[in-house]
Amino acid sequence: MRGYNEHAVSTRSDRRAEYDVIARVTQGLRDRAVNSKSDYAGFAEALHTNQRLWTALVVDVSDEKNPLPAELKARIAYLADFTRQHTRQVLRKKASVLPLLEINMALLRGLKTEGAPV
């Protein structure tokens, strides 16, 4: 029983760490988006940080040892690709940052409600 409890705590703390990173990146992107006209360089940096987050997520789910279901892995890969393409459009001032923020918030909601508390 002790081994199971240790695994449960590890999973919970891993999820919490993942949640915290995504929340921090999302908050930074939102804050920089608000000031994008006066600090475009800061906004571009926040977009880049968000892109690095999604690259890390897709690398993680691409690992054959990742236990997530194949369908969820495919969805994450799709969202990572969408994020990459949409970020380019945002940087060219041809799209809103809002879809990127909404995707991140949906991911945070999923982490919060997926079986174990964050």
Secondary structure, 3 states (H helix, E strand, C coil): CHHHHHHHHHHHHHHHHHHHHHHHHHHHHHHHHHCCCCCHHHHHHHHHHHHHHHHHHHHHHHCCCCCCCHHHHHHHHHHHHHHHHHHHHHHCCCCCCHHHHHHHHHHHHHHHHCCCCC
